[in-house]
Amino acid sequence: MTFVAVLVLALLAMPSNAYAKKKITKPTTRAVYHNNQGVSFLNKNDYARAELEFKTAIELAPEYVEAYNNLGVVYRKTGRDEMAAEQFRKAISLDKKYAAAYAHLGAVYLAQGDVNDAIKTIKKGLKKDSTLADAHYNLGLAYLEKSKKDKKDYDTLAIEQFKIATELDPSLTHVHEVLARVYEKRGELELAAIRRRLALADKPQSVDQWLETGELYLKRNDLPKALNAFQKALEIAPESPKVHLYLGRYYIASGDTKSAISELKSVATLQPNNEVAWYMLGTVYLGAGQAGSAAAALVRAKKINPNFADASFNLGMAYLKMKKPAQAQKEWEYTTTISPKYPRALYNLANLYQNQGRSGEAGQMYCRFKDAAENDFPAEKKIAEQYIKANDIKCRN
C-alpha cells in the first residue's frame, strides 16, 4: 500500500515584524495598548478576545494600520476569508508600503484558488520589504499550487522561496517540512533528509515528523535509520495505531514477516476498523503462503471498505491459491466493477475466461487490459495482443 504524503495549504503564519510598521497617524497610547493585548490573545489562539481588542484599537485610532492587519489575521485564522481580505485591503489603502498586509492578502487569494493574484500580490509586498520570511513561504506555496494548476514545473521557484524563508528565519519548522516533501517528490532524497533533520531539531516530540523521516530513509534503503526513526515515534506514542502501521511497513520492506504480522495485528487490535491494516496483514499472509489467513484478513478489509479495489483483488489471489477459482473470479469481477481500469484484475479474468473456453469474453478482457495497462506490464500486453490477433477479436473499447 502506498502512503502519500499529502501537501496542505496552511493558514498564513504571522510575519514576525507584522506589528512594528510605520503608521500614517500615530495611534493613541490606549489604542496601542489594546492592539498589544490583541496580539497577546492571538498568540494564545484566543481569537474572540483578540478580535475584540483589535476592534477596540481601531475604534480608538481609525487609521491604525497594524490593527486592521491584525484583525484580518484573526478573520483569516477563523475561516472568514472575505472579511480578512477587506481588513488587509484597508491596511494597504492606509499605507501602501505596509508589506505584511500584501503577504496576508496574497494568502487569502491562494486559499480561494486565485493563484496568479496570490503570486502578484505577495510579490508586490516583497518589493516593499523583502525580509518577511512568511511572505516568501506563502509565495513558495503559491508556486507549488501553480505547478498543479498549470501542469508545469514551478517547483524550482517554490524551493527558492522556501530557502529564502528559512535563511531569514531558521526556526520556521513548517517550511523545513514542506521543503522536505518537495525534495522527496523530486527524488532529491539527501536534501529531503537534511530538511527532515532540521524539522526534527525543532520538534523532537513530533510523531508525524519521526514517521515521515522513517519513510524517507526507507526510500533511501537506509533500513537502520528508518527503524531508528520509527522506534523514536513508538517511544513517544506506544499506543498509536499509526506508528504500529508504519512499523509494519518497515518490517515488510526489511523482509521480517513475523514482526510485520505482529505490528499489523497490533494496529487491528488498537483500531479494529482500520482497513489498511487488515489489507496489509492479508497481503503479508498471502506472500507468506498462508492463503486462508490472508483471505480472512482481506475479507475484513473489504467489509470495512467495500470500494477497496486492492483488497478485493488480493482476496481473489488468496482464493486462487486456495484452489477456489470460482470465488477468485467473483472477486476480480467485483474489482473491475468498482475499478473498471484495474489492469491486473482484467488480465487475470481474461486468463480465467480463456481457460473456460470463453474466447470472446477473454478477448474483450484482454482488450480492456491493454487499454488500462498503458505503459505497464509489457510482457502481459504482448500476450494479450497475440491472443486478440489470433482470435480476430474486435475490441469494443
C-alpha positions in Angstrom: 0.0 0.0 0.0 1.4 3.4 -0.9 1.2 6.1 1.5 1.3 9.5 0.0 2.2 12.5 1.8 -0.3 15.0 1.0 0.7 18.9 0.9 -1.8 21.1 2.8 -2.0 24.9 2.4 -1.7 26.1 6.0 -3.0 29.3 7.3 -0.5 32.1 6.9 1.8 32.4 9.9 2.1 35.9 11.1 5.3 37.7 10.0 7.5 38.4 12.9 7.6 42.1 12.3 3.9 42.5 11.4 3.3 44.7 14.4 6.1 47.2 14.0 5.4 49.1 10.8 5.2 52.8 10.1 1.7 54.3 10.8 0.0 57.1 8.9 -1.2 58.7 12.1 0.3 57.9 15.4 -2.2 55.9 17.4 -3.0 56.9 21.0 -1.3 55.1 23.8 -4.6 53.5 24.7 -5.1 52.2 21.2 -1.6 50.7 21.2 -2.4 49.0 24.5 -5.5 47.3 23.1 -3.6 46.3 19.9 -0.8 44.7 22.0 -3.4 42.9 24.1 -4.9 41.6 20.9 -1.5 40.3 19.8 -1.1 38.5 23.2 -4.5 36.8 22.8 -3.8 36.0 19.2 -0.6 34.2 20.1 -2.6 32.2 22.6 -5.2 31.3 19.9 -7.9 33.1 21.9 -9.4 34.6 18.7 -12.6 36.0 20.2 -10.8 38.2 22.7 -8.1 39.1 20.2 -10.8 40.3 17.7 -12.4 42.5 20.4 -9.1 44.1 21.3 -8.2 44.9 17.7 -11.7 46.3 17.0 -11.2 48.5 20.1 -7.9 49.7 18.9 -9.4 50.6 15.5 -12.3 52.4 17.2 -9.8 54.5 19.2 -7.5 55.1 16.2 -9.3 54.7 12.8 -6.1 54.9 10.8 -4.2 52.3 12.9 -2.7 50.2 10.1 -1.4 47.4 12.3 -4.8 46.9 14.0 -6.5 46.4 10.6 -3.9 43.9 9.6 -4.1 42.0 12.9 -7.9 41.9 12.7 -7.5 40.5 9.2 -5.3 37.8 10.7 -8.0 36.9 13.2 -10.6 36.6 10.5 -8.1 34.5 8.4 -7.5 32.1 11.3 -11.2 31.7 11.9 -12.1 31.0 8.3 -13.6 34.3 7.4 -11.5 35.0 4.3 -13.6 37.7 2.7 -13.7 39.7 5.9 -10.0 39.1 6.3 -9.3 40.4 2.7 -11.3 43.5 3.5 -9.1 44.3 6.5 -5.9 43.7 4.6 -7.0 46.0 1.8 -7.9 48.6 4.3 -4.4 48.4 5.8 -2.9 48.7 2.3 -5.1 51.7 1.5 -3.8 53.4 4.6 -0.1 52.6 4.0 0.8 51.3 0.5 4.3 50.3 1.9 2.9 48.0 4.6 4.3 44.7 3.3 2.7 42.3 5.8 -0.8 43.1 4.6 0.2 42.2 1.0 1.5 38.9 2.2 -1.7 38.2 4.1 -3.9 39.3 1.3 -2.0 37.0 -1.1 -2.5 34.1 1.3 -6.3 34.7 1.1 -6.2 34.7 -2.7 -4.2 31.5 -2.5 -6.8 29.8 -0.2 -9.5 30.9 -2.6 -7.7 29.4 -5.6 -6.7 32.7 -7.2 -3.1 31.6 -7.7 -2.0 34.2 -10.1 -3.4 37.0 -7.9 -1.8 35.5 -4.9 1.7 35.5 -6.6 1.2 39.0 -7.9 0.1 40.4 -4.5 2.8 38.7 -2.4 5.5 39.8 -4.9 4.2 43.4 -4.6 4.6 43.2 -0.8 8.1 41.7 -1.1 9.1 44.7 -3.2 8.2 46.8 -0.2 10.0 44.6 2.2 11.9 41.5 1.2 12.7 40.4 4.8 9.3 38.9 5.6 10.1 35.2 5.9 6.4 34.1 5.9 5.8 36.1 2.7 8.5 34.1 0.9 6.9 30.9 2.4 3.5 31.7 1.0 4.9 32.7 -2.3 6.5 29.2 -2.4 3.2 27.6 -1.6 1.6 29.6 -4.4 4.2 28.4 -6.9 3.5 24.8 -5.8 -0.2 25.3 -6.4 0.6 26.9 -9.8 2.5 23.7 -10.7 -0.6 21.7 -10.1 -3.0 24.0 -11.8 -0.9 24.8 -14.9 0.7 21.3 -15.2 4.1 23.0 -15.4 7.1 22.8 -13.1 7.3 25.8 -10.8 8.8 23.7 -8.0 12.3 25.3 -8.6 10.8 28.7 -7.9 9.0 27.3 -4.9 12.2 25.8 -3.5 14.0 29.2 -3.9 11.3 31.0 -1.9 11.3 28.3 0.9 15.0 28.5 1.2 14.9 32.3 1.5 12.3 31.9 4.2 14.5 29.6 6.3 17.5 31.9 5.7 15.5 34.8 7.1 14.1 32.7 10.0 15.7 29.3 10.5 13.1 28.4 13.2 10.2 28.0 10.7 9.8 24.3 11.2 6.8 24.1 8.8 8.9 25.4 6.0 11.6 22.7 6.5 8.8 20.2 6.4 7.4 21.4 3.1 10.8 21.6 1.6 11.5 18.0 2.6 8.3 16.9 0.8 9.2 18.9 -2.3 12.7 17.5 -2.4 11.3 14.0 -1.8 8.9 14.3 -4.7 11.8 15.4 -7.0 13.8 12.4 -5.9 16.4 14.6 -4.1 16.4 12.4 -1.0 19.6 13.6 0.6 18.4 17.2 0.6 15.0 15.9 1.9 16.8 14.1 4.8 18.6 17.3 5.7 15.4 19.3 5.9 13.8 16.5 7.9 16.7 16.6 10.4 16.2 20.4 10.7 12.5 20.0 11.4 13.1 17.3 14.0 15.6 19.5 15.8 12.7 22.0 16.3 10.0 19.4 17.0 11.7 16.3 18.6 8.4 15.1 20.1 6.5 15.2 16.8 5.3 11.6 16.0 4.5 12.6 12.4 8.0 14.0 11.9 9.6 10.8 13.0 7.3 8.7 10.8 7.9 10.8 7.7 11.6 10.7 8.4 11.5 6.9 8.7 9.6 6.7 5.4 12.2 8.9 3.8 15.0 6.6 5.0 13.0 3.6 3.7 13.0 5.2 0.3 16.8 5.6 0.6 17.0 2.0 1.6 18.7 3.0 4.8 17.0 0.5 7.0 18.8 1.1 10.3 18.0 4.8 10.2 14.4 4.1 9.2 14.0 1.7 12.1 15.5 4.2 14.5 13.0 6.9 13.4 10.0 4.6 13.7 11.2 3.4 17.2 11.5 7.1 18.2 7.9 7.6 17.2 7.0 4.4 19.2 8.7 5.8 22.3 6.6 9.0 22.1 3.3 7.2 21.2 3.4 3.5 22.1 -0.4 3.0 21.7 -0.6 4.8 18.3 -2.1 2.6 15.6 -0.4 4.8 13.0 3.0 4.2 14.5 2.5 0.4 14.5 1.2 0.6 10.9 4.4 2.3 9.8 6.5 -0.2 11.7 4.6 -3.0 9.9 5.5 -1.4 6.6 9.1 -1.2 7.7 9.2 -4.9 8.6 7.6 -5.8 5.3 10.3 -3.8 3.5 13.0 -5.5 5.5 11.6 -9.0 4.9 10.8 -9.7 8.6 7.4 -11.3 8.1 6.9 -12.4 11.7 7.5 -8.9 13.0 5.3 -7.3 10.3 2.4 -9.6 11.2 2.9 -8.8 14.9 2.8 -5.0 14.3 -0.2 -5.2 11.9 -2.1 -7.3 14.4 -1.4 -4.5 17.0 -3.0 -2.0 14.7 -6.0 -4.2 14.2 -6.4 -4.6 18.0 -6.0 -0.8 18.6 -8.1 0.2 15.7 -10.4 -2.7 14.5 -11.9 -0.7 11.6 -8.5 0.2 10.0 -9.0 -1.4 6.6 -5.4 -0.6 5.6 -4.1 -2.7 8.5 -6.3 -5.6 7.6 -5.3 -5.3 3.9 -1.6 -5.2 4.7 -2.0 -8.1 7.1 -3.8 -10.1 4.4 -1.1 -9.2 1.9 1.7 -10.3 4.2 -0.1 -13.6 4.9 -0.5 -14.1 1.1 3.2 -13.5 0.5 4.0 -16.0 3.2 1.8 -18.7 1.6 -0.9 -18.6 4.3 -3.8 -18.2 1.9 -6.5 -19.0 4.5 -5.3 -16.3 7.0 -4.9 -13.9 4.1 -8.4 -14.4 2.9 -9.8 -13.9 6.4 -7.9 -10.6 6.8 -8.8 -9.4 3.3 -12.5 -10.1 3.8 -12.3 -7.8 6.9 -10.7 -5.1 4.8 -13.3 -5.4 2.1 -16.1 -5.4 4.6 -14.9 -2.2 6.2 -14.4 -0.5 2.8 -16.3 -2.2 0.0 -14.6 0.1 -2.5 -11.1 -1.0 -1.6 -10.1 -2.5 -5.0 -6.6 -3.7 -3.9 -8.3 -5.7 -1.1 -10.8 -7.4 -3.4 -8.0 -8.1 -6.0 -5.7 -9.7 -3.4 -8.7 -11.6 -1.9 -9.1 -13.1 -5.4 -5.5 -14.1 -5.3 -5.9 -15.8 -1.9 -8.9 -17.8 -3.3 -6.9 -18.8 -6.3 -4.1 -20.1 -4.0 -6.8 -22.0 -2.1 -7.9 -23.6 -5.3 -11.2 -21.8 -5.4 -11.1 -20.3 -8.9 -14.9 -19.5 -9.0 -14.5 -17.3 -5.9 -11.4 -15.8 -7.3 -13.3 -14.9 -10.5 -16.1 -13.4 -8.5 -13.7 -11.2 -6.6 -11.9 -10.0 -9.7 -15.2 -9.3 -11.4 -16.2 -7.3 -8.4 -12.8 -5.5 -8.6 -13.4 -4.4 -12.2 -16.9 -3.2 -11.2 -15.5 -0.8 -8.6 -12.4 0.0 -10.5 -13.1 -0.6 -14.3 -9.4 0.0 -15.3 -7.7 -2.2 -12.8 -5.2 -3.9 -15.1 -4.2 -6.9 -13.0 -7.8 -8.0 -12.4 -8.7 -7.5 -16.1 -5.7 -9.7 -17.1 -6.5 -12.4 -14.6 -10.1 -12.5 -15.7 -9.0 -12.8 -19.3 -6.9 -15.8 -18.4 -9.8 -17.5 -16.5 -12.2 -16.9 -19.3 -9.7 -18.2 -21.8 -9.2 -21.4 -19.7 -13.0 -21.8 -19.6 -13.2 -21.6 -23.4 -15.0 -18.3 -23.4 -12.8 -16.8 -26.1 -14.9 -13.8 -26.9 -15.2 -12.7 -23.3 -11.5 -13.4 -22.8 -10.6 -11.3 -25.8 -12.6 -8.3 -24.6 -10.9 -8.6 -21.2 -7.6 -8.6 -22.9 -8.7 -5.5 -24.9 -9.6 -3.7 -21.7 -6.4 -4.8 -20.0 -4.3 -3.5 -22.9 -6.1 -0.1 -22.7 -5.8 0.1 -18.9 -2.2 -1.1 -18.7 -0.9 1.9 -20.8 2.9 1.6 -20.5 3.0 -1.0 -17.7 3.0 -4.8 -17.9 4.8 -5.1 -21.2 5.1 -8.9 -21.2 1.4 -9.4 -20.4 0.5 -6.8 -23.0 2.3 -8.8 -25.6 0.4 -12.0 -24.7 -2.9 -10.0 -24.8 -2.1 -8.6 -28.3 -1.2 -12.1 -29.6 -4.5 -13.5 -28.3 -6.5 -10.7 -29.7 -4.8 -11.1 -33.1 -5.0 -14.9 -33.2 -8.7 -14.9 -32.3 -9.6 -12.0 -34.6 -11.1 -10.1 -31.6 -12.6 -6.6 -32.4 -12.0 -4.5 -29.3 -15.2 -2.7 -28.3 -13.4 -0.1 -26.4 
